[in-house]
Amino acid sequence: QVQLVESGGGLVQPGGSLRLSCAASGTDFSRYAMGWYRQTPGKQREMVALETRYGTTSYDTSTTGRFIISRDMAGNTVHLLMNALKPEDTAVYYCYAMNEERYSQEYWGQGTQVTVSS
């Protein structure tokens, strides 16, 4: 079974930092793009950051200069370092993986809560 398990969420003050981690297992992810989405109640899930199998990264404009995605291909892990957090970053963050050779093959983690509040 393919599993993506997130960790690292929690409560932080505005301006603080968190590092999210995703441990992936169950298949060979070398052909996959991996990254992070987030969702708040009543809102559509949105892309936060993605990294392709070749290391190309994409970020939502709201994260410019604040978030950094990193990936360990050998260990099937992906991280999201979030700096200068704002209250509007509050959401459930989901790990995501998509086969770049077969776009219909995609997987989601269960999510980890990030709350930014003073």
JONORCOR-V178437 format. One record per pair of residues at least 24 apart in sequence whose C-alpha atoms are under 7 Angstrom apart, sorted by the first residue. I is the first residue (numbers start at 1). J is the second residue. Records with the same first field share a line. If there is no record, write none. Layout:
# JONORCOR-V178437
I = J / J
This chain:
# JONORCOR-V178437
1 = 26
2 = 26 / 27
3 = 109
4 = 95 / 108 / 109
5 = 109 / 110
6 = 95 / 109 / 111 / 112
7 = 112
9 = 112 / 113 / 114
10 = 113 / 114 / 115
11 = 114 / 115 / 116
12 = 115 / 116 / 117
13 = 116 / 117 / 118
14 = 84 / 85 / 86 / 87 / 116 / 117 / 118
15 = 83 / 84 / 85 / 86
16 = 83 / 84 / 85
17 = 82 / 83 / 84 / 85
18 = 81 / 82 / 83
19 = 79 / 80 / 81 / 82
20 = 79 / 80 / 81
21 = 78 / 79 / 80
22 = 77 / 78 / 79 / 95
23 = 76 / 77 / 78
24 = 76 / 77
25 = 76
29 = 76
30 = 73
31 = 99 / 100 / 101
32 = 97 / 98 / 99 / 100
33 = 97 / 98 / 99 / 100
34 = 96 / 97 / 98
35 = 78 / 95 / 96 / 97
36 = 93 / 94 / 95 / 96
37 = 93 / 94 / 95
38 = 91 / 92 / 93 / 94
39 = 91 / 92 / 93
40 = 91 / 92
85 = 116
86 = 116
87 = 116 / 117
89 = 116
90 = 114 / 115 / 116
91 = 115
